[in-house]
Structure formats: C-alpha cells, structure tokens
Amino acid sequence: MNREEVASLASSAGFGGNQRNTLAVKLERFAALVAAAERERCAKVCDERYLDYMEPEIREISAAIRALP
C-alpha cells in the first residue's frame, strides 16, 4: 500500500488536514510492518517444510519471500 492509498483511506474514514497526514504516515509504517511480518511468517513455513522434505527449491522460495520489499 502506498502513501496515497493510505491517505485516501484515512480521508474516507473521516480524518482530515494535518491529522490525516500524521495518521497516513503512521498507517503506512504499520502496513509495512504487517506486510514484513506476514512475509517472514510465510518464509518460516517454507523453512519448516525444507526440514521435512530437504528440497532445495523450498530454500529458494523462502529466500525469495524474504527478499521482497
């Protein structure tokens, strides 16, 4: 989610002016943290599957997930 999308959602929720800008920055950071946590959770699932199956492709998938912005 980019800054403009966060600002639009904040505006739709009734926040305006400086309050919206401050909230947008916080929501943008929060959304990035949530996305990073979810990516790490998915990568850990791959790591666990690698231990079960020892397929090198699974390691590649977990590395690719962690490399996402």
NUFI-171088 format. One record per residue (C-alpha): x, y, z. Coordinates in steps of 0.5 Angstrom, whole numbers, plus 500, padded with zeros to 3 digits. Layout:
XYZ/...
This chain:
500500500/503507498/502513502/497516497/493510498/494510506/492518505/486516501/483511507/485516512/481521509/475516507/475515515/474522517/481524518/483531515/488536515/495535519/491530523/491526516/498527514/500524521/496519521/498517514/505516516/503512522/499508518/504507512/509505517/504500520/502497514/510496512/511492519/505488518/507486511/514485513/512480519/507476514/513475509/517473515/512468517/511465510/518464510/519461516/513456514/518454508/524453513/520448516/518445510/525444508/527441514/521436513/523435505/530437504/528440497/533446495/527449492/524450498/530454501/530458494/523460496/524462503/530467501/525470495/520471500/525475505/528479499/521482497/521489499/
